[in-house]
Amino acid sequence: MNGTVEYTSPSRNNRMYRLINLEKGKIYAIEIMSMTGDMLSDMAWIPGDITSVLFALTDEEYALKDNDTEKLDTLADELFHNLPKDRMLDTHMIDSKTGEKKKSDIKPKTETMDDFKYPKYSAKRSAETGLKAIDAADKLWVIYNRALGDNYPTIDGNGAAWVFTSADGAKSIIKKNEGIDLCSKEYSKSEFLKFIKSWFALGLLRLKLNPGTDDVYAQMTIMDILPEKDRVANCFGAPLHFSMVRFCQNHANSQNQNVAAMANASWNVICHQIQQSLFLVPFMFDGEDPYPADDDYIIHGTDYAVHLFNHTVMSVVNGIQPPAQGQVLNGIMNFYGGEKYTLVNSSAPENDGEKLMRFLTLTGNNDNKTFIPAYTDFVQIKNFYGDKKVRIALLSYREIASMSTKGIADGNENVGGIVINPVGVNIQISPEQMTAIDKALQSEADKREETPPVEKEEIVEENTQDKAAEEAPNEEAPGEETLKDSFGTKLKNFFKRS
């Protein structure tokens, strides 16, 4: 980083420091010199070496050089004694014999000394900078992976999408990442706002503006950009959907060893999240029309699913009191696109608990295997069914897996397993992979209460037709040998309704 020294403490001070304007005001910093040897774990330090630490300052703190140097001295003392990690930019020392500058090994003493004041300031300042750049831009460009399509922005290792205010900026980052099959898509301002709203379904909240270019750089959240009426937080299904996109992006570029390693690591994350997730599963009541009335906005949950639903709400949202027995914490967290829906405990007799629920399955075009579709949000359901409404059940993964394995135990050789989000970025889970997931997370599964036996549900093949679902271009169906080979970006081409 390049900087200009704009203030040096008087020589009479006990603490020697100087204020530095870095990167033309992008960062303000204070360099505190003559850090003591007992702060070092670096054995290379000897008495006489000059050790320094560079700490970040807010603009208000930096301005103390002009209006309150006593307060500035006090701040320097606090930084010296606390060594807060959230403000440390750099540490180094000057060799007393050679004058050589080298890295020191001073470690932070605390995470923060002021409730993370600087990170909050930095985030706000970066967001303001980014908003000005976005407002000034006529169009915006979003980076995506060709294998997954432009409905999904590429997500980097820090969980952020990449957005650019110029076509040249987008082209330059694609060129720098030639080993990864990246593309960019151009958006008008209104199209961009509509697109990033859909990121809530992925749990994707962060973006980097113009990374790796000379254009204005900022880190921000989509909450900073969208008006309050368009903001959605804490969507059910979003963490798993996010991990699926990351996994599929990495797997699509698995010829790159580093990326392949990230794909392998993300498999463990997906196993964990699948076990903890709740899914939306289409069904019909025995003997009734599978398509409910237009004003039917009910999610039918099992006892166990409702229990997990309430538990998740209480763990994510602070201050929520446990509900009364059999009650549901509706109106606090939703599945994306399902804001009109209300969850009811359908295991209770007064809520159709005596009716048989028949789950709608999908059939693979190539092998006639039947799959239970499980969705992470209502947009994913609409991607398959279009404008047709279907009845929706809320089930845990363990309940769905139990039904699938029950079909195998009953002699149904056509059971293929589960497919999560059949259209778009998806994951197919074969019976063998269900066993692998159970083994991978057995110790955690043992800590969770046992799933109640499924008594009133069964898998059936629904003889309904959907032209859109039956479209089948000449593409090979995904394999079942390993999870890594079982995802597709357009699974609507691979499955039709049973």
Buried (B, 14 or more C-beta within 10 A) or exposed (E): EEBEEEBBBEEEEEBBBBBBBBEEEBBBBBBBBEBEEEBBEBEEBEEEBBBBBBBBBBEEBBBBBEEEBEEBBEBBBEBBEBBBEBBBBBBBBBBEEEEEEEEBBBEBEEEBBBEBBBEEBBBEBBBEBBBEBBEEBEBBBBBBBBBBBBBBBBBBEEEBBBBBBBEEBBBBBBEEBEEBBBBBBEBEEEBBBEBBBBBBBBBBBBBBBBBBBEBBBBBBBBBBBBEEEBBBEBBBBBBBBBBBBBBBBBBBBBEBEEBBEBBBEBBEBBBBBBBBBBBBBBBBBEEEEBBBEEEEBBBBBBBBBBBBBBEBBBEEEEEBEEBEEEEBBBEEBBBBBBEEBEBBBBBEEEBBBEBBBBBBBBBBBEEEBBBBBBBBBBBBBBBBBEEEBBBBBBBBBBBBBBBBBBBBEEEEEBBBBBBBBBBBBBBBBBBEBBEBBBEBBEEEBEEEEEBEEBEBBBBBBBEBEBEEBBEBEEBEBBEBEEBBEBBBBBBBBBBBBB
